[in-house]
Amino acid sequence: MKNYLDVKEGKNSWKRYLSTTILASVFMLVGSTIYIVAEMVMVALDESGKSYFDYDEGIAVGVNATLDFLISHIVHVFWLFGL
């Protein structure tokens, strides 16, 4: 009788775990870079002149908060692509 205790070794090895971790990290970095560039573009396209990019905190100040919140999720989208 087979049950969940009958474990057979598959193709999961340390090489696959390491490569998946590295690939997911690279995609998170790509998503973060795209997020920062998108915030800089939002600041550059702002016509009021009241917004700026705070380099110490890494955030855009004075931009549309809803749009900034939506763009911030691009990091998670790219992370899922990496997985």
N, C-alpha and C positions, 0 to 999 in steps of 0.2 A: 504494500500500500504506500503510495507516494504522499508526502505531505511537505509542508514548507521547510522542514528540517533537512530535506534532501537537497543540499546545495551543490551545484556543479560550477566549477570555475569557468567563467566566460572570458571575454576579451578585455576585461577590466584589469589594468595593471597600473603601476605607478607612473608609467610613461603617459598613459592616457589621462590620468588625473592631473598630472603636471601640465600637459599640453592644454587641457581644458581650462585650467586655472589661468595660465598665461594668456590664452586666447580671450577669455572673458575680461581679463584685466586690460588688455590692449583695446578691446572694444569699449570699455568704460572710459579709457583715456581719450579715444576718438570722440565719444559722445560728449565728454567734458570740454574738449577743444571746440567742438561745434557749438556747444552752449555758450562758451565765452565769446566766440566770434559773433554769434547771433546777438548777444547782449551789446557788444560793441557796435554792431550795425544798427541796432535799435537806438542807441545813444546818438550815433552819427546822423540818423534820419529824423531825429526829433527836431521839430521846427521851433519849439518854444525856447530852446537854449537853456532850460533849467535842469536838464538831466546831465549826468556825468557818470563815468565809470570809476568806482573807487577801487584802486589797485591793491590797497592794503587788505580790504575785505573780500575782494573778488566779486563784487556785485554792482549792478547798475542802479543808480539812485535817480528817482524822478521819472521813471518810465511806467508804462501801463502795468499794474501789478498782476492783472489777470493774464495778460500775454506773457509776462515774465514767468509766472507760475506754469503755464502750459509749455513754454520752451524748456523749462528746467527738467521736464520729464523726458527729454530726448536722451538723457544719459541712461535712463532705464530701458528705453527702447533699444538703444545700441547694445546694452548689456545683454538683453534677451537675444538679439541677433548673434552675439558672441557665444551664447550657450547653445 
